[in-house]
Amino acid sequence: MNFYGLGYWELMDTPIAAFWLMLRNIDRLKAEADLRRLENTVMATAGAKEALTDYQKRLSAEIGLVALETPKLDREGLHALKALTKAE
């Protein structure tokens, strides 16, 4: 099952029902990727500006918001951890 990145022994340990389920899904997953490539190609070559903008918004929504804010250093927590290491 090279598609899933499974080695021989991992494949042999896979339950038979899961094996057949994974095997049936390979074509479906490949078709989904092919459809995305086709849509990207069509939008890049013949897409109207408005359609291209809508497509970009839809893809951005699929990606979602990765980070809301940068993490801040908790100095009190850091000092508490340092105090714990000094106590030992």
URJO-V251914 format. One line per field, one symbol per residue. ss: DSSP state (a for helix, b for strand, c for the rest). phi: phi as a letter, one per 40 degrees, with the letter a starting at -180 (. if undefined). psi: psi as a letter, one per 40 degrees, with the letter a starting at -180 (. if undefined). A space follows every 10 residues. Layout:
# URJO-V251914
ss: ???
phi: ???
psi: ???
This chain:
# URJO-V251914
ss: caaacccaaa aaaccaaaaa aaaaaaaaaa aaaaaaaaaa aaaaaaccaa aaaaaaaaaa aaaccccccc ccccaaaaaa aaaaaaac
phi: .ddcgccdcc ccccdcccdc cccccdcccc cccccccccc cccccbccdc cccccccccc cccgccacac cbcccccccc cccccccc
psi: gddefhiddd ddehiddddd ddddeddddd dddddddddd dddddehidd dddddddddd dddahdhdii iihgdddddd ddddddd.
